Structures are given as C-alpha cells and as structure tokens.
C-alpha cells in the first residue's frame, strides 16, 4: 500500500542500528555525527505466526508476509528547521511518512559522543519536537495568509478556517504537538492538507544497553515520566544486542541467544507490530498451493477495496468474496470442514474485512 514509517531522532542515538535490525536493507553505522547525507529506505516483514500455522494445513510453494516500508532519516539537531546539520531536506522526508518511530538514546558510551555533550533522552525529545513544531508553524502561518486573502472575497469557509488555524497556531507556539490538538471532525478539513509533522502518530523507542534490555534503566524511567498522559507507546530495545541477534543465520542460534538474554522474541518484532498497529493496518490472507500471503489493508476497508490491494482488476470486476475466519480454518483444519460447519461465508461489496480473514475473490473483467 506504499505506507511508510520514518525512524527519527538526534544524531548518534542508534537509529541506523535499529533500522538494520528491522529491514532487509543494511546501512553503515558510525560514531560520527552527521555521517549520513541521505535517508535510507527499507522493507520490513511484519512478524505473523499465523502464516506458519496456515502452512501446516495448506502445503505451499512460498509464504509471503505483509510488509511496511521504513525510512531511516539521518539525525536531526537544533536548528534543523533553518538548515543546520542535515536540515530541511530531511524534514521533508519526515513529511512523506505516515507514522514516526522516535529513537532515544538511553545508554552511556564514552566512545560514542552525544551531539549535545551528555545523554538526556527527555531533552532529545524536546529538541526534535521543537524543530518539527517550527516547520508546522510555518505551514499554518502560510495557510492563514492564503485564507486571509479569500476572506476579502467574501469566502465564509475561509473565515472559519482562520479561526481553527489561529487556535492551532497558538497550540504550536506553546510548544505543543499537533497530534495533541483538540479538533472536531468538521474542522479537520482545514488542516488535513498541511500534513503536519507533529500530527503524525508516534512510537518512542528507548535504545538501551544490553543489561537494561528487559527492565530498562533510569533514562527509560525519565522518558516514561516525561510522556505520562500522552497517547503514545514506549518500547525498550537494546539495539546492539538486537543487531547481534539479527546477524545470526540459524533460527536455533537466534532463539538460544534470545533465551540467554532473557528475551522471548526480538524487541524489534514488537516494534514492527506496534508500527503496523500505529498505522491502523491489519492483514487478511490468501491461501493456496502456489502461495500463502498476508496482505496489508487499512482497518475498515470493504471486500472490493481489499481485493484492489491484490490487483486493481479484482476491485474493478468484484463479484463476491468467499470468506473463512482464520480461527475457524485452524480449528476445523480444512476448507471442506469449514463449509460443513456452516462457517464458510459468501460476502458482497459492503462486507468490511476483518483481521485474519481468509479471502477468495470472485471477479469478472
């Protein structure tokens, strides 16, 4: 679906390390600030144990997981909104993402200097927030100017738009993010086209040292306290540890490494699932001898829209969807038995697809 998560943060916090753990693409990691001059794009597979369970019942040539694009955006710094460090180019890259993963440095390392001289993840949150807020403020002010010209022509919609935008401007000027701005559904139309940076949903990742991988540390506690009451998720990941696990080729070796570290699964798996959920996404399945595949759709999509994710012809010529629930298929073990139990459904154009639905699309073009 072309959906993207952007990894952001100040320089030297471990963003590229986290990116390498999540993505099949690998980028260089260094101890030098501003060592990268471009954003890196990778594809992440969404961990879903249901695919392996489906394969047990339906032998297939290949299993294809759902994917989400991820963008590793080089570290920002104070003054980025004015072109400092990597500057405006990467603020534009952030604007093109659908959600953000903000990596915070929550570990000490004398060999990896912090760009601001000391480790303070709460200050880093404030630094990034400020840079994004300044860019959002510019966007809001420009639209107010456009509306002011329209008001002179008697445009009543523009007049109401100015009221909303002035409230948002005041909110941003008080060092608040657009995602925390209270606005009615009717008034969202005045700001939706701005694609505000601070309106994007966000996950905070506390990048910790190995010994803090399970319970975190004082830096993590400081982050939790600073974000208390915010509608967000905070995850703890030991980036260097995860990188070592990701480099192991054998699954048994990875599982043994995880067990030794006291973990049940890689932390990045939780991060990927959280990012998937943050984007309001879910999966449906197609199951057959050629392939078993998870398809990514937005929650609330109808059967024809879901069919369109597979191929536009399927949406254009949609006739009906034959639907089995994942749990029914796993419990009853075959399509024939699902039918015998009366749990095989034929749905029309208004059917809203649910997470885990197994679909077979009937169409005619």
Secondary structure in CASP SS format (residue, H / E / C, confidence):
PFRMAT SS
TARGET T0000
AUTHOR 0000-0000-0000
METHOD secondary structure of the structure
MODEL  1
X C 1.00
X C 1.00
X C 1.00
X E 1.00
X E 1.00
X E 1.00
X E 1.00
X E 1.00
X C 1.00
X E 1.00
X C 1.00
X C 1.00
X C 1.00
X C 1.00
X H 1.00
X H 1.00
X H 1.00
X H 1.00
X H 1.00
X H 1.00
X H 1.00
X H 1.00
X C 1.00
X C 1.00
X C 1.00
X C 1.00
X C 1.00
X C 1.00
X C 1.00
X C 1.00
X C 1.00
X C 1.00
X C 1.00
X C 1.00
X C 1.00
X C 1.00
X C 1.00
X C 1.00
X C 1.00
X E 1.00
X E 1.00
X E 1.00
X E 1.00
X E 1.00
X E 1.00
X C 1.00
X C 1.00
X C 1.00
X C 1.00
X H 1.00
X H 1.00
X H 1.00
X H 1.00
X H 1.00
X H 1.00
X H 1.00
X H 1.00
X C 1.00
X C 1.00
X C 1.00
X C 1.00
X E 1.00
X E 1.00
X E 1.00
X C 1.00
X C 1.00
X E 1.00
X E 1.00
X E 1.00
X E 1.00
X E 1.00
X E 1.00
X C 1.00
X C 1.00
X C 1.00
X E 1.00
X C 1.00
X C 1.00
X C 1.00
X H 1.00
X H 1.00
X H 1.00
X C 1.00
X C 1.00
X C 1.00
X C 1.00
X C 1.00
X H 1.00
X H 1.00
X H 1.00
X H 1.00
X H 1.00
X H 1.00
X H 1.00
X H 1.00
X C 1.00
X C 1.00
X C 1.00
X E 1.00
X E 1.00
X E 1.00
X E 1.00
X E 1.00
X E 1.00
X E 1.00
X C 1.00
X C 1.00
X C 1.00
X C 1.00
X C 1.00
X C 1.00
X C 1.00
X C 1.00
X C 1.00
X C 1.00
X C 1.00
X C 1.00
X C 1.00
X C 1.00
X C 1.00
X H 1.00
X H 1.00
X H 1.00
X H 1.00
X H 1.00
X H 1.00
X H 1.00
X H 1.00
X H 1.00
X H 1.00
X H 1.00
X H 1.00
X H 1.00
X H 1.00
X H 1.00
X H 1.00
X H 1.00
X H 1.00
X H 1.00
X H 1.00
X H 1.00
X H 1.00
X H 1.00
X H 1.00
X H 1.00
X H 1.00
X H 1.00
X H 1.00
X H 1.00
X H 1.00
X H 1.00
X C 1.00
X C 1.00
X C 1.00
X C 1.00
X H 1.00
X H 1.00
X H 1.00
X H 1.00
X H 1.00
X H 1.00
X H 1.00
X H 1.00
X H 1.00
X H 1.00
X H 1.00
X H 1.00
X H 1.00
X H 1.00
X H 1.00
X H 1.00
X H 1.00
X H 1.00
X C 1.00
X C 1.00
X C 1.00
X C 1.00
X H 1.00
X H 1.00
X H 1.00
X C 1.00
X C 1.00
X C 1.00
X C 1.00
X H 1.00
X H 1.00
X H 1.00
X H 1.00
X H 1.00
X H 1.00
X C 1.00
X H 1.00
X H 1.00
X H 1.00
X C 1.00
X C 1.00
X H 1.00
X H 1.00
X H 1.00
X C 1.00
X E 1.00
X E 1.00
X E 1.00
X E 1.00
X E 1.00
X E 1.00
X E 1.00
X C 1.00
X C 1.00
X H 1.00
X H 1.00
X H 1.00
X C 1.00
X C 1.00
X C 1.00
X C 1.00
X C 1.00
X H 1.00
X H 1.00
X H 1.00
X H 1.00
X H 1.00
X H 1.00
X H 1.00
X H 1.00
X H 1.00
X C 1.00
X C 1.00
X C 1.00
X C 1.00
X C 1.00
X C 1.00
X E 1.00
X E 1.00
X E 1.00
X E 1.00
X E 1.00
X C 1.00
X H 1.00
X H 1.00
X H 1.00
X H 1.00
X H 1.00
X H 1.00
X H 1.00
X H 1.00
X H 1.00
X C 1.00
X C 1.00
X C 1.00
X H 1.00
X H 1.00
X H 1.00
X H 1.00
X H 1.00
X H 1.00
X H 1.00
X H 1.00
X H 1.00
X H 1.00
X C 1.00
X C 1.00
X C 1.00
X C 1.00
X C 1.00
X C 1.00
X H 1.00
X H 1.00
X H 1.00
X H 1.00
X H 1.00
X H 1.00
X H 1.00
X H 1.00
X H 1.00
X H 1.00
X H 1.00
X H 1.00
X C 1.00
X C 1.00
X E 1.00
X E 1.00
X E 1.00
X E 1.00
X E 1.00
X E 1.00
X E 1.00
X C 1.00
X C 1.00
X C 1.00
X E 1.00
X E 1.00
X E 1.00
X E 1.00
X E 1.00
X E 1.00
X E 1.00
X E 1.00
X C 1.00
X C 1.00
X C 1.00
X E 1.00
X H 1.00
X H 1.00
X H 1.00
X H 1.00
X H 1.00
X H 1.00
X H 1.00
X H 1.00
X C 1.00
X H 1.00
X H 1.00
X H 1.00
X H 1.00
X H 1.00
X C 1.00
X E 1.00
X E 1.00
X E 1.00
X E 1.00
X E 1.00
X E 1.00
X E 1.00
X C 1.00
X H 1.00
X H 1.00
X H 1.00
X H 1.00
X H 1.00
X H 1.00
X H 1.00
X C 1.00
X C 1.00
X H 1.00
X H 1.00
X H 1.00
X H 1.00
X H 1.00
X H 1.00
X C 1.00
X C 1.00
X C 1.00
X C 1.00
X E 1.00
X E 1.00
X E 1.00
X C 1.00
X C 1.00
X C 1.00
X C 1.00
X E 1.00
X C 1.00
X C 1.00
X C 1.00
X C 1.00
X C 1.00
X E 1.00
X E 1.00
X E 1.00
X E 1.00
X E 1.00
X E 1.00
X C 1.00
X C 1.00
END
